[in-house]
């Protein structure tokens, strides 16, 4: 799933446009002007696009705008080290992209966002996901390219979750509670450190499952019950059951093998 929004076009101002103000002033003015314009637009249309603006914190000038009914926010490609507390007060927020920042922690106040269905935290520095995140009505959660070592046991509370992407992390095991995600259609756990797969995954209505680039040796026999599965990716695992030569032939042969073993 694509990340929200697009990169904002840079606002350029030649030095000659602001004679006597010097390099610093002339380079700051367009940036501030662009920020103000974006905040004004956000107040009017409910969509904040502050992507790629080198922000280390939420703009303080935002306090002079009424952003309480914001429904979409794109803060991707900035230098944020945490999710701005201000954003956690936008109770109407439905989608937010924080892709490609330096975020290390998620505040408990994110629980205020009880309308949030899409959250992109990809390419940050998260070592864990807090339990409070699982109290949101998320349908899409993207947390790839972080430093996650595990998923919270509370993840089973995300009853509406349809897509979960935690690829390119350091996850060594999945909690059994992942089997409670009864709406989950797509699960991407590519490039982690999984050795054992939970049998509970077989209970999910998965359509796409990416387990490639892990340390998986055995595919549980019960996975043959995944009747809705259309895409199964297993490459780059030290598989013994089914043997690698069967896995390379695709889902039909994998399921045939599992059925025979059963």
GUSE-452959 format. One record per residue: residue in three letters; x, y, z of N, C-alpha, C in turn. Coordinates in steps of 0.02 Angstrom, whole numbers, padded with zeros to 5 digits, always signed. Each point is the difference from the previous one (the first is absolute). Layout:
BEGIN
ALAXYZXYZXYZ ...
% end
This chain:
BEGIN
UNK+00043-00059+00000-00043+00059+00000+00044+00061+00000 UNK-00019+00048-00043+00042+00059-00007-00006+00044+00062 UNK+00053+00038+00013-00002+00047+00055-00041+00060-00020 UNK-00025+00035+00049-00043+00057-00013+00038+00058-00031 UNK-00034+00036-00044+00026+00064-00023+00060-00006-00046 UNK+00022+00056-00022+00060+00003-00041+00047+00052+00028 UNK+00060-00003-00023+00048+00049+00025-00020+00070-00022 UNK+00004+00046+00047-00017+00069-00015+00054+00029-00046 UNK-00021+00043-00047+00048+00033-00043+00038+00052+00040 UNK+00065+00003-00007+00039+00050+00037-00018+00071-00022 UNK-00001+00045+00048-00013+00070-00015+00067+00036-00007 UNK+00013+00028-00059+00065+00031-00013-00007+00076+00000 UNK+00050+00032+00024+00000+00073+00000+00071+00024-00013 UNK+00012+00031-00057+00067+00024-00014+00020+00055+00048 UNK+00065+00006+00012+00025+00051+00047-00021+00070-00021 UNK-00004+00011-00066-00017+00067-00023-00071+00020+00018 UNK-00042-00049+00017-00070+00015+00016-00005+00033+00069 UNK+00052-00006+00041-00002+00030+00067+00065+00036+00014 UNK+00013+00054-00036+00065+00034+00006+00011+00026+00070 UNK+00062-00009+00024+00019+00027+00064-00017-00044+00059 UNK-00040-00053-00010-00019-00043+00055+00051-00053+00015 UNK+00043-00013-00048+00052-00050+00010-00024-00070-00015 UNK+00047-00046-00004-00014-00069-00020-00048-00035+00047 UNK+00011+00006+00066-00040-00036+00049-00073+00022-00004 UNK-00011+00064+00000-00069+00024-00001-00035-00019-00064 UNK+00035+00007-00057-00033-00013-00064-00015-00074-00009 UNK+00038-00044+00032-00014-00071-00007-00053-00023+00049 UNK-00007+00035+00057-00050-00019+00049-00070+00024-00018 UNK-00003+00059-00030-00066+00029-00015-00043-00045-00044 UNK+00025-00026-00056-00042-00043-00042-00022-00062+00038 UNK+00044-00029+00041-00018-00060+00037-00057+00014+00048 UNK+00005+00056+00037-00053+00019+00047-00064+00016-00037 UNK+00007+00034-00057-00058+00017-00040-00034-00063-00025 UNK+00040-00049-00021-00028-00063-00024-00035-00038+00056 UNK+00029+00001+00059-00031-00032+00058-00067+00033+00016 UNK+00000+00067+00001-00062+00036+00015-00054-00016-00051 UNK+00020-00003-00063-00048-00016-00053-00029-00070+00010 UNK+00044-00047+00017-00023-00069+00011-00048-00004+00060 UNK+00015+00038+00052-00043+00000+00060-00067+00033-00014 UNK+00002+00053-00041-00063+00033-00019-00044-00047-00041 UNK+00032-00036-00046-00037-00048-00041-00029-00056+00044 UNK+00040-00022+00048-00023-00053+00045-00061+00021+00040 UNK+00000+00063+00023-00057+00025+00038-00063+00002-00043 UNK+00009+00010-00066-00057+00006-00045-00027-00067-00023 UNK+00047-00048-00013-00021-00063-00032+00006-00061+00044 UNK+00032+00006+00060+00005-00058+00045+00056-00047-00017 UNK+00044+00020-00047+00057-00043-00020+00065+00038+00011 UNK+00043-00026+00043+00066+00030+00013+00053-00036-00041 UNK+00036+00037-00040+00057-00029-00037+00063+00040+00018 UNK+00039-00028+00045+00063+00031+00020+00058-00048-00015 UNK-00005-00036-00054+00051-00047-00018+00064+00035-00024 UNK+00057-00030+00018+00066+00023-00025+00013+00074+00014 UNK-00008+00020+00062+00013+00070+00019+00053+00006+00056 UNK+00037-00055+00012+00055+00000+00049-00024+00018+00071 UNK-00063-00016+00015-00028+00017+00065+00028-00045+00055 UNK+00019+00031+00056+00021-00038+00059-00055+00000+00053 UNK-00050+00042-00010-00058+00003+00045-00058+00028-00040 UNK-00060-00007+00028-00059+00026-00033+00004+00077+00000 UNK-00016+00033-00056+00007+00073-00003-00039+00036+00055 UNK+00033+00043+00036-00034+00036+00054-00052+00048-00027 UNK+00010+00023-00061-00048+00046-00030-00068-00034-00013 UNK-00001-00067+00005-00062-00037-00011-00052+00018+00053 UNK+00023+00026+00058-00046+00019+00054-00047+00056-00021 UNK+00020+00038-00050-00042+00056-00023-00051-00022-00053 UNK-00002-00066-00014-00047-00027-00049-00045-00051+00034 UNK-00062-00004-00022-00046-00050+00027+00007-00065-00040 UNK+00037-00047+00028+00014-00063-00034-00036-00059+00034 UNK-00048+00016+00043-00031-00052+00041-00039-00051-00041 UNK-00023+00020-00060-00039-00048-00040+00042-00031-00056 UNK+00065+00000+00008+00045-00032-00049-00014-00075-00006 UNK-00006-00024-00061-00014-00071-00011+00059-00038-00030 UNK+00045+00036-00035+00059-00031-00029+00062+00041+00017 UNK+00054-00034+00017+00062+00035+00015+00059-00037-00031 UNK+00041+00036-00037+00061-00029-00029+00060+00038+00028 UNK+00035-00033+00046+00060+00029+00031+00062-00040-00020 UNK-00004-00035-00056+00054-00043-00022+00062+00039-00020 UNK+00057-00035+00001+00064+00028-00024+00019+00064+00036 UNK-00004-00002+00067+00023+00056+00041+00053-00025+00048 UNK+00010+00035+00056+00051-00019+00048-00029-00006+00070 UNK-00064-00020+00003-00034-00007+00064+00029-00058+00040 UNK+00012+00011+00064+00025-00054+00043-00056-00032+00041 UNK-00059+00031-00002-00059-00028+00033-00062+00023-00037 UNK-00055-00036+00011-00063+00022-00030-00022+00063+00038 UNK-00011+00055-00036-00017+00062+00034-00064-00007+00042 UNK+00004+00024+00062-00058-00003+00045-00059+00038-00031 UNK+00016+00054-00036-00054+00039-00032-00043-00043-00046 UNK+00034-00044-00037-00037-00043-00047-00047-00047+00037 UNK+00020-00021+00060-00042-00046+00038-00063+00033+00027 UNK-00007+00065-00011-00060+00036+00021-00049+00010-00058 UNK+00020-00022-00061-00044+00005-00058-00047-00061+00000 UNK-00052+00004+00039-00042-00060+00014-00039-00024-00062 UNK-00002+00041-00053-00035-00021-00061+00047-00035-00050 UNK+00064-00005+00018+00050-00027-00045-00015-00072-00020 UNK-00001-00012-00066-00013-00067-00026+00062-00034-00029 UNK+00044+00040-00029+00061-00027-00029+00059+00044+00017 UNK+00057-00031+00015+00061+00038+00012+00060-00039-00025 UNK+00043+00036-00035+00063-00029-00023+00059+00034+00035 UNK+00038-00040+00036+00060+00024+00034+00062-00035-00028 UNK-00007-00024-00061+00053-00035-00037+00065+00041-00002 UNK+00055-00034+00012+00067+00029-00009+00012+00060+00045 UNK-00003-00011+00066+00020+00049+00049+00052-00033+00045 UNK+00006+00023+00062+00049-00028+00047-00036-00019+00065 UNK-00063-00020-00006-00043-00013+00058+00022-00062+00039 UNK+00010+00009+00065+00023-00055+00043-00054-00024+00049 UNK-00052+00040+00008-00052-00019+00048-00068+00028-00021 UNK-00053-00033+00023-00068+00021-00016-00034+00020+00066 UNK-00026+00061+00005-00030+00023+00062-00066-00035+00016 UNK-00015-00008+00064-00064-00031+00020-00059+00040-00025 UNK+00011+00066-00011-00055+00043-00022-00026-00018-00069 UNK+00034-00045-00035-00025-00021-00067-00067-00034+00006 UNK-00017-00024+00060-00064-00033+00012-00058+00048-00011 UNK+00014+00066-00001-00053+00049-00014-00027-00005-00071 UNK+00039-00029-00045-00018-00001-00071-00047-00058-00015 UNK-00061+00004+00024-00047-00055-00005-00036-00004-00068 UNK+00023+00040-00048-00026-00005-00069+00055-00026-00047 UNK+00060-00011+00027+00058-00016-00042-00004-00071-00028 UNK+00001-00005-00067-00003-00066-00033+00064-00016-00038 UNK+00041+00050-00016+00062-00011-00039+00058+00033+00036 UNK+00052-00039+00015+00059+00026+00035+00063-00028-00033 UNK+00042+00044-00026+00062-00020-00031+00059+00026+00042 UNK+00035-00047+00031+00059+00015+00042+00064-00027-00030 UNK-00002-00016-00064+00057-00031-00033+00061+00045-00001 UNK+00059-00031+00002+00065+00035-00002+00008+00050+00058 UNK-00005-00026+00060+00014+00039+00060+00048-00040+00044 UNK+00002+00014+00064+00048-00034+00045-00036-00031+00059 UNK-00060-00027-00013-00040-00030+00053+00028-00068+00020 UNK+00009-00011+00065+00022-00065+00025-00059-00041+00027 UNK-00058+00033+00008-00060-00036+00023-00062+00040-00019 UNK-00057-00034+00000-00064+00032-00010-00038-00003+00066 UNK-00025+00056+00025-00034+00000+00065-00068-00033-00003 UNK-00023-00026+00057-00065-00034+00004-00056+00048-00019 UNK+00008+00065+00016-00054+00048-00013-00016+00006-00074 UNK+00049-00016-00043-00011+00003-00072-00055-00049-00021 UNK-00007-00054+00038-00047-00053-00016-00072+00017+00021 UNK-00008+00060+00030-00066+00023+00018-00030+00046-00053 UNK+00032+00003-00058-00024+00043-00055-00038-00042-00052 UNK-00046+00031-00039-00038-00037-00050+00037-00009-00066 UNK+00064-00017+00004+00043-00003-00060-00023-00054-00049 UNK+00003+00017-00064-00010-00049-00053+00066-00015-00036 UNK+00045+00049+00002+00066-00008-00031+00053+00024+00049 UNK+00049-00043+00015+00056+00018+00043+00064-00019-00035 UNK+00041+00050-00017+00063-00011-00034+00056+00022+00046 UNK+00041-00047+00022+00055+00015+00046+00064-00034-00024 UNK+00008-00004-00066+00059-00032-00029+00062+00044+00010 UNK+00058-00031-00008+00064+00036+00004+00008+00040+00065 UNK-00009-00035+00056+00013+00028+00066+00048-00047+00036 UNK-00002-00001+00066+00043-00044+00040-00042-00042+00047 UNK-00060-00019-00022-00045-00038+00042+00027-00070+00014 UNK+00001-00019+00064+00022-00067+00018-00058-00048+00011 UNK-00060+00029+00009-00060-00040+00012-00061+00043-00014 UNK-00058-00033+00003-00064+00035-00004-00036-00007+00067 UNK-00038+00050+00020-00035-00004+00064-00053-00055+00000 UNK-00009-00034+00057-00052-00051+00006-00069+00030-00011 UNK-00008+00064+00014-00065+00033-00009-00019+00009-00073 UNK+00043-00021-00046-00014+00010-00071-00066-00033-00021 UNK-00020-00051+00037-00063-00034-00015-00061+00044+00006 UNK+00007+00058+00032-00056+00046+00009-00017+00039-00064 UNK+00045-00003-00049-00011+00037-00063-00047-00040-00046 UNK-00063-00003+00020-00049-00043-00034-00015+00022-00071 UNK+00012+00064-00015-00015+00026-00067+00060+00000-00047 UNK+00058-00020+00026+00062+00004-00039-00003-00046-00061 UNK+00012+00030-00058-00001-00038-00063+00069-00010-00030 UNK+00046+00046+00015+00068-00004-00027+00051+00015+00055 UNK+00048-00045+00009+00053+00010+00049+00067-00012-00034 UNK+00042+00051-00001+00066-00005-00030+00053+00016+00052 UNK+00035-00051+00023+00055+00008+00048+00064-00029-00030 UNK+00006+00005-00065+00060-00026-00034+00061+00041+00018 UNK+00059-00031-00010+00064+00034+00012+00006+00026+00071 UNK-00009-00045+00048+00009+00016+00070+00045-00054+00031 UNK-00004-00010+00066+00042-00049+00034-00044-00048+00042 UNK-00059-00015-00026-00049-00040+00036+00021-00074+00001 UNK+00002-00029+00059+00022-00070+00006-00058-00049+00008 UNK-00059+00026+00021-00058-00043+00009-00063+00042-00004 UNK-00055-00032-00022-00065+00034-00002-00042-00023+00059 UNK-00037+00046+00031-00043-00021+00056-00059-00042-00024 UNK-00022-00047+00042-00058-00041-00019-00062+00043-00014 UNK-00004+00057+00033-00059+00043-00007-00009+00027-00071 UNK+00050-00009-00042-00007+00022-00069-00056-00038-00035 UNK-00016-00058+00027-00056-00041-00027-00068+00030+00013 UNK-00003+00054+00039-00063+00033+00015-00017+00056-00050 UNK+00044+00012-00048-00011+00053-00049-00045-00026-00056 UNK-00065-00005+00015-00047-00035-00044-00015+00037-00065 UNK+00024+00062-00007-00011+00038-00063+00062+00002-00043 UNK+00056-00029+00024+00064+00009-00033+00002-00036-00068 UNK+00017+00039-00052+00004-00027-00068+00073-00004-00024 UNK+00041+00048+00021+00069+00002-00023+00048+00004+00060 UNK+00048-00045+00001+00050-00001+00053+00070-00004-00031 UNK+00041+00050+00014+00068+00001-00027+00049+00000+00058 UNK+00036-00057+00007+00051-00007+00053+00068-00012-00031 UNK+00007+00020-00062+00062-00011-00037+00060+00030+00037 UNK+00056-00033-00007+00065+00023+00026-00002+00014+00075 UNK-00012-00053+00039+00004+00003+00073+00041-00060+00022 UNK-00009-00021+00063+00039-00056+00026-00045-00057+00026 UNK-00056-00010-00033-00048-00051+00021+00028-00071-00012 UNK-00005-00042+00050+00020-00070-00006-00061-00046+00000 UNK-00049+00018+00043-00060-00041+00009-00061+00042-00017 UNK-00046-00029-00039-00061+00035-00019-00058-00023+00045 UNK-00040+00046+00026-00056-00020+00042-00055-00033-00041 UNK-00027-00055+00026-00055-00035-00034-00061+00044-00007 UNK-00006+00050+00045-00059+00043+00000-00009+00039-00065 UNK+00054+00008-00039-00006+00035-00064-00049-00035-00047 UNK-00006-00066+00009-00044-00039-00044-00073+00019+00009 UNK-00016+00033+00055-00069+00019+00015-00020+00066-00033 UNK+00047+00033-00032-00013+00067-00029-00022-00005-00073 UNK-00041+00048-00023-00022+00001-00070+00051+00033-00047 UNK+00063-00020+00007+00054+00032-00038-00005-00013-00075 UNK+00013+00053-00038+00004-00005-00073+00073+00004-00022 UNK+00040+00040+00036+00072+00006-00015+00040-00011+00064 UNK+00051-00043-00005+00043-00014+00057+00073-00002-00025 UNK+00040+00045+00026+00071+00003-00020+00043-00018+00060 UNK+00032-00058-00003+00044-00025+00053+00072-00005-00024 UNK+00015+00029-00057+00066-00007-00030+00054+00032+00044 UNK+00061-00024-00010+00059+00028+00034-00005-00004+00076 UNK-00017-00058+00026+00000-00013+00072+00043-00061+00014 UNK-00012-00034+00055+00038-00060+00019-00046-00059+00011 UNK-00056-00001-00037-00052-00051+00008+00024-00067-00028 UNK-00009-00052+00040+00021-00068-00020-00061-00041-00019 UNK-00056+00010+00036-00059-00042-00010-00062+00044-00010 UNK-00040-00016-00051-00066+00031-00009-00051-00045+00034 UNK-00037+00025+00050-00048-00042+00035-00050-00033-00048 UNK-00015-00063+00012-00046-00037-00043-00068+00033-00004 UNK-00022+00032+00055-00066+00030+00002-00007+00059-00049 UNK+00056+00024-00027-00004+00056-00047-00035-00020-00065 UNK-00010-00064-00010-00037-00023-00059-00073+00023+00003 UNK-00022+00022+00058-00070+00023+00009-00009+00072-00024 UNK+00054+00031-00020-00005+00070-00023-00029+00002-00071 UNK-00064-00012-00005-00032-00009-00065-00005+00065-00041 UNK+00003+00058+00033-00007+00063-00036+00067+00027-00024 UNK+00054-00033+00020+00067+00025-00016+00013-00003-00075 UNK+00020+00058-00028+00015+00004-00071+00075+00007-00012 UNK+00035+00035+00046+00071+00011-00008+00037-00022+00063 UNK+00049-00045-00008+00040-00025+00055+00073+00004-00020 UNK+00039+00040+00036+00071+00009-00016+00043-00028+00056 UNK+00042-00048-00017+00041-00036+00049+00074+00000-00016 UNK+00020+00033-00054+00070-00004-00021+00048+00026+00053 UNK+00061-00025-00005+00054+00019+00047-00016-00018+00072 UNK-00022-00062+00009-00007-00031+00066+00034-00067-00003 UNK+00029-00025+00056+00032-00066+00000-00051-00056+00008 UNK-00049-00002-00045-00056-00046+00007+00019-00073-00008 UNK-00027-00042+00043+00008-00073-00004-00066-00034-00012 UNK-00055+00031+00023-00066-00028-00009-00050+00056-00012 UNK-00024+00008-00062+00017-00037-00060+00072+00015-00022 UNK+00030-00046-00037+00067+00011-00026+00001+00061-00046 UNK+00057+00032-00004+00007+00061-00039-00021-00010-00073 UNK+00016-00059-00028-00016-00011-00071-00075-00001-00012 UNK-00038-00018+00050-00073+00002-00006-00025+00071+00008 UNK+00028+00035+00047-00021+00069+00013+00010+00046-00060 UNK+00052-00014-00039+00013+00042-00059-00052-00011-00054 UNK-00038-00054+00004-00051-00015-00051-00065+00039+00012 UNK-00006+00029+00060-00059+00041+00012-00050-00030+00049 UNK-00053+00040+00011-00049-00015+00052-00035-00067-00010 UNK-00019-00015-00060-00037-00063-00013+00040-00060+00023 UNK+00064-00002-00017+00042-00057+00018+00015-00001+00075 UNK+00006+00059+00030+00011+00004+00073-00060-00029+00037 UNK-00060+00021-00020-00061-00024+00032-00011-00075-00012 UNK+00020-00023-00058-00006-00072-00016+00045-00040+00047 UNK+00060+00025+00010+00048-00032+00046-00028-00002+00071 UNK-00026+00057+00024-00027+00004+00067-00059-00048+00009 UNK-00042-00006-00051-00058-00045+00003+00023-00073+00005 UNK+00051-00017-00038+00027-00069+00002+00029-00014+00069 UNK+00035+00049+00028+00029-00009+00066-00054-00008+00053 UNK-00056+00034-00010-00055-00004+00048-00032-00069+00000 
% end
